[in-house]
Amino acid sequence: MVNRTFTPFPILRTERLSLRQLVINDEQEIFALRSDSEINKYLDRQASHTVDDARNFINKVNEHINNNEALYWAITLRDTNILVGTICLFGFSDEHDSCEIGYELQTNFQGQGIMREAAAKVIGYAFHTLKVQKIEAFLHKDNLRSVRLLDKFLFQRSNKPDEATPELIGYELTNSIDKPK
Ligand SMILES: CC(C)(COP(=O)(O)OP(=O)(O)OC[C@H]1O[C@@H](n2cnc3c(N)ncnc32)[C@H](O)[C@@H]1OP(=O)(O)O)[C@@H](O)C(=O)NCCC(=O)NCCS
């Protein structure tokens, strides 16, 4: 059974990063991320067109957290406090003890191993603390940076072709640490 209590919000820290909850003050950074055509290139999501859109998005995310439906972290640099990206766990299934992972980084902070560092922490948290048994990721087949990231954690291709969205491919990682008793 997944341990799905997200209050108090779990702040996670790594060598370079602090992963914390979004606040309304992050609206400019969230707007920048969600309106960036390079970042949105392979993402099937509603882009932010205004700062209002970003603020609404932050409110919606925090509502999902309050309802224990999703976890969504702002990835910030510990030395400067700059918000460089986000990472989330969502789509929790109690039937399968599973969830999905999603992530994004500002383009000028890519290629530094930041997402690898953040994802390692979040995946460990999902498996050890939440007791999730499987993490899934769905991505555009041409999103090679994302594929490379998942490969580093030994995610495997899942066979879930979807006729409506053939360009989407599925990956999954099984929890080999904490088997249910
Ligand atoms: C997917 C995404 C987060 C990957 O970002 P990233 O910076 O490439 O990912 P990583 O943190 O794994 O960094 C890897 C790169 O950092 C380099 N690197 C530099 N310093 C490093 C360090 N200290 N440790 C590890 N890697 C380091 C690696 O060599 C690698 O470079 P390469 O890709 O040129 O080989 C990013 O491309 C993104 O935000 N895309 C848009 C949103 C998106 O598509 N999200 C996925 C939805 S499914």
The ligand as a Tripos MOL2 file, in Angstrom:
@<TRIPOS>MOLECULE
LIG
   48    50     1     0     0
SMALL
NO_CHARGES

@<TRIPOS>ATOM
      1 C1         14.6870   15.8900  -19.6480 C.3       1 LIG1
      2 C2         15.6150   16.9310  -19.0170 C.3       1 LIG1
      3 C3         15.1710   17.2550  -17.6270 C.3       1 LIG1
      4 C4         17.0360   16.3480  -18.9980 C.3       1 LIG1
      5 O1         17.9360   17.3430  -18.5020 O.3       1 LIG1
      6 P1         19.5030   17.0610  -18.4710 P.3       1 LIG1
      7 O2         20.1850   18.2410  -17.9350 O.co2     1 LIG1
      8 O3         19.9180   16.5720  -19.8250 O.co2     1 LIG1
      9 O4         19.5910   15.8290  -17.4870 O.3       1 LIG1
     10 P2         20.7100   15.3690  -16.4660 P.3       1 LIG1
     11 O5         20.5410   16.0170  -15.1630 O.co2     1 LIG1
     12 O6         20.6720   13.8650  -16.4850 O.co2     1 LIG1
     13 O7         22.0870   15.8750  -17.0800 O.3       1 LIG1
     14 C5         22.7670   15.0680  -17.9990 C.3       1 LIG1
     15 C6         23.8690   15.8370  -18.6680 C.3       1 LIG1
     16 O8         24.6270   16.5630  -17.7040 O.3       1 LIG1
     17 C7         26.0380   16.2840  -17.8800 C.3       1 LIG1
     18 N1         26.6990   16.5300  -16.5870 N.ar      1 LIG1
     19 C8         27.4670   17.6200  -16.3160 C.ar      1 LIG1
     20 N2         27.8440   17.5940  -15.0400 N.ar      1 LIG1
     21 C9         27.3100   16.4800  -14.4690 C.ar      1 LIG1
     22 C10        27.3510   15.9390  -13.1700 C.ar      1 LIG1
     23 N3         27.9870   16.5340  -12.1720 N.pl3     1 LIG1
     24 N4         26.6800   14.7770  -12.9430 N.ar      1 LIG1
     25 C11        25.9910   14.1680  -13.9250 C.ar      1 LIG1
     26 N5         25.9150   14.6540  -15.2000 N.ar      1 LIG1
     27 C12        26.5700   15.8110  -15.4640 C.ar      1 LIG1
     28 C13        26.0210   14.8980  -18.4160 C.3       1 LIG1
     29 O9         27.2240   14.5940  -19.0880 O.3       1 LIG1
     30 C14        24.8490   14.9420  -19.3770 C.3       1 LIG1
     31 O10        25.2170   15.6530  -20.5420 O.3       1 LIG1
     32 P3         24.8190   15.1320  -21.9800 P.3       1 LIG1
     33 O11        23.2990   15.0520  -22.0100 O.co2     1 LIG1
     34 O12        25.3630   16.1480  -22.9010 O.co2     1 LIG1
     35 O13        25.4280   13.7830  -22.0930 O.co2     1 LIG1
     36 C15        15.6470   18.2310  -19.8630 C.3       1 LIG1
     37 O14        16.0650   17.9330  -21.1560 O.3       1 LIG1
     38 C16        14.2920   18.9500  -19.9340 C.2       1 LIG1
     39 O15        13.9090   19.6800  -19.0430 O.2       1 LIG1
     40 N6         13.5750   18.7850  -21.0590 N.am      1 LIG1
     41 C17        12.3030   19.5090  -21.2490 C.3       1 LIG1
     42 C18        11.1910   18.9450  -20.4020 C.3       1 LIG1
     43 C19        10.9620   17.4810  -20.7070 C.2       1 LIG1
     44 O16        10.9600   17.0660  -21.8600 O.2       1 LIG1
     45 N7         10.7400   16.6890  -19.6510 N.am      1 LIG1
     46 C20        10.5280   15.2530  -19.7720 C.3       1 LIG1
     47 C21         9.1150   14.9100  -19.7130 C.3       1 LIG1
     48 S1          8.9160   13.1600  -19.9660 S.3       1 LIG1
@<TRIPOS>BOND
     1     1     2 1
     2     2     3 1
     3     2     4 1
     4     2    36 1
     5     4     5 1
     6     5     6 1
     7     6     7 2
     8     6     8 1
     9     6     9 1
    10     9    10 1
    11    10    11 2
    12    10    12 1
    13    10    13 1
    14    13    14 1
    15    14    15 1
    16    15    16 1
    17    15    30 1
    18    16    17 1
    19    17    18 1
    20    17    28 1
    21    18    19 ar
    22    18    27 ar
    23    19    20 ar
    24    20    21 ar
    25    21    22 ar
    26    21    27 ar
    27    22    23 1
    28    22    24 ar
    29    24    25 ar
    30    25    26 ar
    31    26    27 ar
    32    28    29 1
    33    28    30 1
    34    30    31 1
    35    31    32 1
    36    32    33 2
    37    32    34 1
    38    32    35 1
    39    36    37 1
    40    36    38 1
    41    38    39 2
    42    38    40 1
    43    40    41 1
    44    41    42 1
    45    42    43 1
    46    43    44 2
    47    43    45 1
    48    45    46 1
    49    46    47 1
    50    47    48 1
@<TRIPOS>SUBSTRUCTURE
     1 LIG1         1 GROUP 0 **** ****
